[in-house]
Amino acid sequence: MVYRDITKEYEVDQMKSEFVSTVSHELRTPLASVLGFTELMLNKPMKPERQTKYVQTIYNEARTLINDFLDVQRMESGK
C-alpha cells in the first residue's frame, strides 16, 4: 500500500477553480455591455449623438476586456 498526501494538490485545484470563476465573472460584465450596445445599434434607429455615445461605451468596455486578459496573462507568468 502506498500513501500519498494530496492536500496541496487539492488546495491548488480549489484556488484554480476560484480564480477561473472570478475571472469569468469579471470578463462577462464588459462583454455583456459590448453585446448589448451593439445589438441596440443594429436594431434601433438612433440619433448620431447617441450612436457616438454607444460606440464610446463599446470601445471602453473592449479596452477593459483586453486589459483584463493582459492582467490574467501577467498573473499566470508570475508578474
N, CA, C and O atoms as a GROMACS GRO file, in nm:
protein
  316
    1MET      N    1   0.084  -0.117   0.000
    1MET     CA    2   0.000   0.000   0.000
    1MET      C    3   0.090   0.125   0.000
    1MET      O    4   0.191   0.131   0.070
    2VAL      N    5   0.049   0.222  -0.081
    2VAL     CA    6   0.124   0.348  -0.090
    2VAL      C    7   0.032   0.460  -0.046
    2VAL      O    8  -0.082   0.471  -0.091
    3TYR      N    9   0.082   0.543   0.043
    3TYR     CA   10   0.005   0.657   0.092
    3TYR      C   11   0.065   0.784   0.036
    3TYR      O   12   0.186   0.805   0.042
    4ARG      N   13  -0.020   0.869  -0.020
    4ARG     CA   14   0.028   0.994  -0.076
    4ARG      C   15  -0.064   1.107  -0.030
    4ARG      O   16  -0.186   1.098  -0.044
    5ASP      N   17  -0.006   1.210   0.024
    5ASP     CA   18  -0.082   1.325   0.072
    5ASP      C   19  -0.114   1.416  -0.047
    5ASP      O   20  -0.024   1.470  -0.112
    6ILE      N   21  -0.241   1.432  -0.075
    6ILE     CA   22  -0.283   1.515  -0.189
    6ILE      C   23  -0.345   1.647  -0.144
    6ILE      O   24  -0.414   1.713  -0.221
    7THR      N   25  -0.321   1.684  -0.020
    7THR     CA   26  -0.379   1.806   0.035
    7THR      C   27  -0.339   1.928  -0.046
    7THR      O   28  -0.424   2.009  -0.082
    8LYS      N   29  -0.210   1.943  -0.076
    8LYS     CA   30  -0.162   2.059  -0.153
    8LYS      C   31  -0.223   2.061  -0.292
    8LYS      O   32  -0.264   2.167  -0.340
    9GLU      N   33  -0.229   1.945  -0.357
    9GLU     CA   34  -0.287   1.938  -0.491
    9GLU      C   35  -0.434   1.980  -0.487
    9GLU      O   36  -0.482   2.050  -0.576
   10TYR      N   37  -0.505   1.937  -0.385
   10TYR     CA   38  -0.645   1.974  -0.370
   10TYR      C   39  -0.660   2.124  -0.349
   10TYR      O   40  -0.747   2.187  -0.409
   11GLU      N   41  -0.575   2.181  -0.264
   11GLU     CA   42  -0.580   2.326  -0.237
   11GLU      C   43  -0.550   2.405  -0.364
   11GLU      O   44  -0.617   2.505  -0.391
   12VAL      N   45  -0.452   2.362  -0.440
   12VAL     CA   46  -0.417   2.431  -0.564
   12VAL      C   47  -0.533   2.421  -0.663
   12VAL      O   48  -0.566   2.519  -0.731
   13ASP      N   49  -0.595   2.305  -0.670
   13ASP     CA   50  -0.709   2.287  -0.761
   13ASP      C   51  -0.826   2.377  -0.720
   13ASP      O   52  -0.894   2.434  -0.805
   14GLN      N   53  -0.850   2.391  -0.589
   14GLN     CA   54  -0.955   2.480  -0.538
   14GLN      C   55  -0.926   2.626  -0.574
   14GLN      O   56  -1.014   2.699  -0.619
   15MET      N   57  -0.800   2.668  -0.554
   15MET     CA   58  -0.763   2.806  -0.586
   15MET      C   59  -0.778   2.832  -0.736
   15MET      O   60  -0.823   2.939  -0.776
   16LYS      N   61  -0.741   2.735  -0.815
   16LYS     CA   62  -0.754   2.749  -0.960
   16LYS      C   63  -0.901   2.764  -1.000
   16LYS      O   64  -0.934   2.848  -1.083
   17SER      N   65  -0.987   2.684  -0.942
   17SER     CA   66  -1.131   2.692  -0.971
   17SER      C   67  -1.188   2.827  -0.930
   17SER      O   68  -1.267   2.886  -1.004
   18GLU      N   69  -1.149   2.876  -0.813
   18GLU     CA   70  -1.196   3.007  -0.768
   18GLU      C   71  -1.146   3.117  -0.859
   18GLU      O   72  -1.220   3.211  -0.890
   19PHE      N   73  -1.022   3.107  -0.902
   19PHE     CA   74  -0.964   3.206  -0.991
   19PHE      C   75  -1.039   3.210  -1.124
   19PHE      O   76  -1.075   3.318  -1.173
   20VAL      N   77  -1.064   3.094  -1.183
   20VAL     CA   78  -1.136   3.087  -1.311
   20VAL      C   79  -1.276   3.144  -1.295
   20VAL      O   80  -1.324   3.215  -1.383
   21SER      N   81  -1.341   3.114  -1.185
   21SER     CA   82  -1.475   3.165  -1.160
   21SER      C   83  -1.475   3.317  -1.150
   21SER      O   84  -1.561   3.384  -1.208
   22THR      N   85  -1.379   3.372  -1.078
   22THR     CA   86  -1.368   3.517  -1.062
   22THR      C   87  -1.338   3.585  -1.195
   22THR      O   88  -1.399   3.686  -1.229
   23VAL      N   89  -1.244   3.530  -1.269
   23VAL     CA   90  -1.206   3.588  -1.398
   23VAL      C   91  -1.325   3.585  -1.495
   23VAL      O   92  -1.351   3.684  -1.563
   24SER      N   93  -1.395   3.474  -1.501
   24SER     CA   94  -1.508   3.466  -1.593
   24SER      C   95  -1.616   3.566  -1.556
   24SER      O   96  -1.679   3.625  -1.645
   25HIS      N   97  -1.638   3.587  -1.427
   25HIS     CA   98  -1.737   3.687  -1.384
   25HIS      C   99  -1.692   3.827  -1.425
   25HIS      O  100  -1.772   3.906  -1.476
   26GLU      N  101  -1.566   3.858  -1.402
   26GLU     CA  102  -1.514   3.991  -1.434
   26GLU      C  103  -1.516   4.019  -1.584
   26GLU      O  104  -1.533   4.134  -1.625
   27LEU      N  105  -1.498   3.918  -1.666
   27LEU     CA  106  -1.499   3.936  -1.811
   27LEU      C  107  -1.640   3.940  -1.868
   27LEU      O  108  -1.664   4.002  -1.971
   28ARG      N  109  -1.731   3.873  -1.802
   28ARG     CA  110  -1.869   3.868  -1.850
   28ARG      C  111  -1.936   4.005  -1.851
   28ARG      O  112  -2.012   4.035  -1.943
   29THR      N  113  -1.909   4.086  -1.752
   29THR     CA  114  -1.974   4.216  -1.741
   29THR      C  115  -1.943   4.309  -1.859
   29THR      O  116  -2.036   4.360  -1.922
   30PRO      N  117  -1.815   4.333  -1.892
   30PRO     CA  118  -1.789   4.419  -2.007
   30PRO      C  119  -1.834   4.357  -2.139
   30PRO      O  120  -1.875   4.428  -2.230
   31LEU      N  121  -1.825   4.226  -2.149
   31LEU     CA  122  -1.868   4.162  -2.273
   31LEU      C  123  -2.019   4.175  -2.292
   31LEU      O  124  -2.065   4.197  -2.404
   32ALA      N  125  -2.095   4.162  -2.186
   32ALA     CA  126  -2.240   4.180  -2.194
   32ALA      C  127  -2.273   4.323  -2.238
   32ALA      O  128  -2.366   4.344  -2.315
   33SER      N  129  -2.198   4.418  -2.189
   33SER     CA  130  -2.219   4.558  -2.227
   33SER      C  131  -2.190   4.578  -2.376
   33SER      O  132  -2.268   4.643  -2.446
   34VAL      N  133  -2.080   4.524  -2.422
   34VAL     CA  134  -2.044   4.535  -2.565
   34VAL      C  135  -2.154   4.476  -2.651
   34VAL      O  136  -2.198   4.538  -2.748
   35LEU      N  137  -2.198   4.357  -2.617
   35LEU     CA  138  -2.303   4.292  -2.696
   35LEU      C  139  -2.435   4.368  -2.690
   35LEU      O  140  -2.503   4.382  -2.791
   36GLY      N  141  -2.470   4.418  -2.572
   36GLY     CA  142  -2.596   4.491  -2.558
   36GLY      C  143  -2.600   4.619  -2.640
   36GLY      O  144  -2.697   4.645  -2.710
   37PHE      N  145  -2.494   4.699  -2.631
   37PHE     CA  146  -2.491   4.824  -2.707
   37PHE      C  147  -2.482   4.798  -2.857
   37PHE      O  148  -2.539   4.873  -2.936
   38THR      N  149  -2.412   4.692  -2.896
   38THR     CA  150  -2.403   4.658  -3.038
   38THR      C  151  -2.540   4.617  -3.091
   38THR      O  152  -2.580   4.658  -3.199
   39GLU      N  153  -2.610   4.538  -3.013
   39GLU     CA  154  -2.744   4.495  -3.054
   39GLU      C  155  -2.838   4.614  -3.068
   39GLU      O  156  -2.916   4.621  -3.163
   40LEU      N  157  -2.832   4.707  -2.973
   40LEU     CA  158  -2.914   4.827  -2.983
   40LEU      C  159  -2.886   4.904  -3.111
   40LEU      O  160  -2.978   4.948  -3.180
   41MET      N  161  -2.759   4.920  -3.142
   41MET     CA  162  -2.721   4.996  -3.261
   41MET      C  163  -2.765   4.926  -3.390
   41MET      O  164  -2.799   4.992  -3.488
   42LEU      N  165  -2.764   4.795  -3.388
   42LEU     CA  166  -2.804   4.720  -3.508
   42LEU      C  167  -2.955   4.719  -3.529
   42LEU      O  168  -3.001   4.714  -3.643
   43ASN      N  169  -3.030   4.724  -3.422
   43ASN     CA  170  -3.175   4.703  -3.432
   43ASN      C  171  -3.262   4.826  -3.408
   43ASN      O  172  -3.384   4.819  -3.425
   44LYS      N  173  -3.202   4.937  -3.371
   44LYS     CA  174  -3.284   5.053  -3.336
   44LYS      C  175  -3.226   5.178  -3.401
   44LYS      O  176  -3.109   5.210  -3.381
   45PRO      N  177  -3.307   5.249  -3.479
   45PRO     CA  178  -3.257   5.375  -3.534
   45PRO      C  179  -3.234   5.475  -3.420
   45PRO      O  180  -3.313   5.483  -3.326
   46MET      N  181  -3.126   5.550  -3.430
   46MET     CA  182  -3.096   5.646  -3.325
   46MET      C  183  -3.021   5.766  -3.379
   46MET      O  184  -2.964   5.763  -3.488
   47LYS      N  185  -3.022   5.871  -3.299
   47LYS     CA  186  -2.953   5.993  -3.337
   47LYS      C  187  -2.802   5.970  -3.336
   47LYS      O  188  -2.751   5.886  -3.261
   48PRO      N  189  -2.730   6.047  -3.419
   48PRO     CA  190  -2.584   6.032  -3.424
   48PRO      C  191  -2.516   6.052  -3.288
   48PRO      O  192  -2.416   5.985  -3.258
   49GLU      N  193  -2.569   6.142  -3.206
   49GLU     CA  194  -2.508   6.165  -3.074
   49GLU      C  195  -2.515   6.039  -2.988
   49GLU      O  196  -2.420   6.003  -2.919
   50ARG      N  197  -2.630   5.972  -2.993
   50ARG     CA  198  -2.648   5.850  -2.915
   50ARG      C  199  -2.559   5.740  -2.970
   50ARG      O  200  -2.500   5.663  -2.893
   51GLN      N  201  -2.548   5.732  -3.103
   51GLN     CA  202  -2.459   5.633  -3.163
   51GLN      C  203  -2.315   5.655  -3.116
   51GLN      O  204  -2.245   5.560  -3.081
   52THR      N  205  -2.273   5.780  -3.115
   52THR     CA  206  -2.137   5.812  -3.070
   52THR      C  207  -2.118   5.769  -2.925
   52THR      O  208  -2.014   5.713  -2.890
   53LYS      N  209  -2.218   5.795  -2.842
   53LYS     CA  210  -2.210   5.755  -2.701
   53LYS      C  211  -2.200   5.603  -2.687
   53LYS      O  212  -2.122   5.553  -2.607
   54TYR      N  213  -2.279   5.531  -2.765
   54TYR     CA  214  -2.277   5.385  -2.759
   54TYR      C  215  -2.143   5.330  -2.809
   54TYR      O  216  -2.088   5.237  -2.750
   55VAL      N  217  -2.092   5.387  -2.918
   55VAL     CA  218  -1.964   5.341  -2.971
   55VAL      C  219  -1.853   5.367  -2.869
   55VAL      O  220  -1.763   5.284  -2.853
   56GLN      N  221  -1.858   5.480  -2.800
   56GLN     CA  222  -1.759   5.509  -2.697
   56GLN      C  223  -1.767   5.408  -2.583
   56GLN      O  224  -1.665   5.364  -2.530
   57THR      N  225  -1.888   5.372  -2.545
   57THR     CA  226  -1.906   5.271  -2.440
   57THR      C  227  -1.851   5.136  -2.485
   57THR      O  228  -1.783   5.068  -2.409
   58ILE      N  229  -1.880   5.097  -2.609
   58ILE     CA  230  -1.829   4.971  -2.663
   58ILE      C  231  -1.676   4.973  -2.662
   58ILE      O  232  -1.613   4.875  -2.622
   59TYR      N  233  -1.618   5.083  -2.706
   59TYR     CA  234  -1.473   5.097  -2.709
   59TYR      C  235  -1.413   5.083  -2.568
   59TYR      O  236  -1.316   5.010  -2.548
   60ASN      N  237  -1.473   5.152  -2.472
   60ASN     CA  238  -1.422   5.147  -2.334
   60ASN      C  239  -1.432   5.005  -2.276
   60ASN      O  240  -1.339   4.958  -2.210
   61GLU      N  241  -1.543   4.939  -2.300
   61GLU     CA  242  -1.561   4.804  -2.247
   61GLU      C  243  -1.466   4.704  -2.315
   61GLU      O  244  -1.415   4.613  -2.250
   62ALA      N  245  -1.443   4.722  -2.444
   62ALA     CA  246  -1.349   4.635  -2.515
   62ALA      C  247  -1.208   4.653  -2.460
   62ALA      O  248  -1.135   4.556  -2.443
   63ARG      N  249  -1.170   4.776  -2.431
   63ARG     CA  250  -1.038   4.802  -2.371
   63ARG      C  251  -1.028   4.737  -2.234
   63ARG      O  252  -0.924   4.682  -2.197
   64THR      N  253  -1.136   4.742  -2.158
   64THR     CA  254  -1.140   4.677  -2.027
   64THR      C  255  -1.116   4.527  -2.042
   64THR      O  256  -1.040   4.468  -1.966
   65LEU      N  257  -1.182   4.466  -2.140
   65LEU     CA  258  -1.163   4.323  -2.164
   65LEU      C  259  -1.018   4.292  -2.197
   65LEU      O  260  -0.961   4.197  -2.142
   66ILE      N  261  -0.960   4.369  -2.286
   66ILE     CA  262  -0.821   4.347  -2.325
   66ILE      C  263  -0.728   4.361  -2.205
   66ILE      O  264  -0.639   4.279  -2.184
   67ASN      N  265  -0.750   4.465  -2.127
   67ASN     CA  266  -0.666   4.486  -2.007
   67ASN      C  267  -0.683   4.372  -1.907
   67ASN      O  268  -0.586   4.331  -1.843
   68ASP      N  269  -0.805   4.322  -1.892
   68ASP     CA  270  -0.828   4.209  -1.802
   68ASP      C  271  -0.755   4.084  -1.850
   68ASP      O  272  -0.695   4.012  -1.770
   69PHE      N  273  -0.758   4.059  -1.981
   69PHE     CA  274  -0.685   3.944  -2.035
   69PHE      C  275  -0.535   3.960  -2.012
   69PHE      O  276  -0.467   3.863  -1.977
   70LEU      N  277  -0.485   4.079  -2.031
   70LEU     CA  278  -0.342   4.103  -2.007
   70LEU      C  279  -0.306   4.083  -1.860
   70LEU      O  280  -0.200   4.029  -1.828
   71ASP      N  281  -0.395   4.126  -1.771
   71ASP     CA  282  -0.371   4.106  -1.627
   71ASP      C  283  -0.366   3.956  -1.595
   71ASP      O  284  -0.281   3.912  -1.516
   72VAL      N  285  -0.455   3.878  -1.654
   72VAL     CA  286  -0.455   3.733  -1.631
   72VAL      C  287  -0.325   3.672  -1.681
   72VAL      O  288  -0.266   3.587  -1.614
   73GLN      N  289  -0.279   3.714  -1.797
   73GLN     CA  290  -0.152   3.663  -1.850
   73GLN      C  291  -0.036   3.698  -1.758
   73GLN      O  292   0.052   3.615  -1.734
   74ARG      N  293  -0.035   3.821  -1.705
   74ARG     CA  294   0.071   3.861  -1.613
   74ARG      C  295   0.069   3.777  -1.486
   74ARG      O  296   0.174   3.735  -1.436
   75MET      N  297  -0.050   3.752  -1.436
   75MET     CA  298  -0.064   3.672  -1.315
   75MET      C  299  -0.016   3.530  -1.339
   75MET      O  300   0.051   3.471  -1.254
   76GLU      N  301  -0.050   3.474  -1.455
   76GLU     CA  302  -0.007   3.338  -1.486
   76GLU      C  303   0.144   3.329  -1.498
   76GLU      O  304   0.204   3.227  -1.463
   77SER      N  305   0.207   3.436  -1.548
   77SER     CA  306   0.352   3.433  -1.566
   77SER      C  307   0.424   3.470  -1.436
   77SER      O  308   0.547   3.466  -1.430
   78GLY      N  309   0.348   3.505  -1.333
   78GLY     CA  310   0.408   3.534  -1.203
   78GLY      C  311   0.450   3.677  -1.184
   78GLY      O  312   0.523   3.706  -1.088
   79LYS      N  313   0.408   3.767  -1.270
   79LYS     CA  314   0.446   3.909  -1.258
   79LYS      C  315   0.340   3.984  -1.181
   79LYS      O  316   0.353   4.105  -1.160
   0.00000   0.00000   0.00000
